[in-house]
């Protein structure tokens, strides 16, 4: 297949080699697509996954457009030991991190237009001697960017003010600066990456009933409401602070382009319940689009050929669309937009 003028060049990282990530990448490679894929991985793990699935896989040299069924370009990142399905080895942690950083560096250098990442195993990476809290934080540090985590499916987009914090620490982390950064970053992404000219963002309160006029906590009165008022004066269309227990009612969601939640488990359980298989994880604020699956390594399914590739497919499709929008905005390709009903 010959690449079109507007095809996106995506870096693809399978993640934990003993999990389902390599299988999902092989399944993704079978689909017709208008973007090329370059995997940053160990060829052995990809070939083992293809054999387990009984699917064809052609590994091409880096830089060769991989758009045809079963084609992946490959940048070899060799594991320390050959992975065994379902049994992660901490000795491979370094290769997992190296693949992520090399793929992201390729985006920073302009070789690739975006990166798509599969599931990693945080505990195994830490057991391998690498201090690791998440890929969002890893890529933000590499790029020198202050980022926002957003998860999205075709029902709702949820951005987070705080991410991987103990619940006890969340209230102290809710500041005017953190909330303002999250709202501005989300607003900019909705406009420039997702093609929404005047996005409407719902802002959740921190406390039950959004603090109930200060009787259940003062964060809404002292921090959230003033930050919202300041940004409204700058032209942002913000609704809230809203009680989290009713903000996700379908009739209300239809009026919002995104929801900003104060902490991880305030907004994400609703999103995952509404469409886990097609949800994706986006890192807003990077110089390039990064989209990940919204599920774990599924070690118990690895090598059985039954893992659902829907989230990785949605992640790659979303990343390619955002990449085209960014290139269009810079005048290098034709126009594309993402509707409110799509995962991105």
Secondary structure, 3 states (H helix, E strand, C coil): CCCCCCCEEEEEECCCCCCCHHHHHHHHHCCCCCEEEEEEECHHHHHHHHHHHCCCCEEEECCCCCCCCCEEEEEECCCCCCCECCECCHHHHHHHHHHHHHHHHHHHHCCCCEEEECCCCHHHHHHCCCCCCCHHHHHHHHHCCCCEEEEECCCCEEEECCCCCCHHHHHHHCCHHHHHHHHHHHHHHHHHCCCCCCCEEEEECCCHHHHCCCCCCCHHHHHHHHHHHHHHHCCCEEEEEECHHHHCCHHHHCCCCEEEECCHHHHHHHHHHHHHHHCEEEEECCCCEEEEECCCCCHHHCCCCCCCCHHHHHHHHHHHHHHHHHHHHCCCCCCCCCCCCCCC
